[in-house]
Structure formats: C-alpha cells, structure tokens
Amino acid sequence: MKEEFNYKGERNNDLSSYSLIFKKIDGTWKISWMQRSQGTTDLSTWS
C-alpha cells in the first residue's frame, strides 16, 4: 500500500505491507488482527 501522511510534523511517503486475519462472526467477516510493516519508497527493491 502506498501511503502519504504527516506524523509529528514529518512528511512520510511509504510503501507498506499489511497482514490481516479475518473472522466470520454471525455471518459477517470482520478483521480480528492486523499488522503493518513499514516498507521502502525505493520501488526497485519491489521487483
């Protein structure tokens, strides 16, 4: 995921990876766990 945001006054332009686990509760899928890993903005490393 490409993300651009400000954090504590600092501009960030990240490529991040997310891992999610879904759980079906009463017939509806819900996120039960999510983890974000910071990536790099150097696209050549994503080949």
Number of C-alpha atoms within 10 A of each C-alpha: 11 11 10 11 10 9 8 5 7 7 10 12 13 16 17 14 12 10 9 11 11 12 13 10 10 7 7 8 11 12 11 11 10 10 9 11 10 11 16 14 15 9 9 7 8 9 4
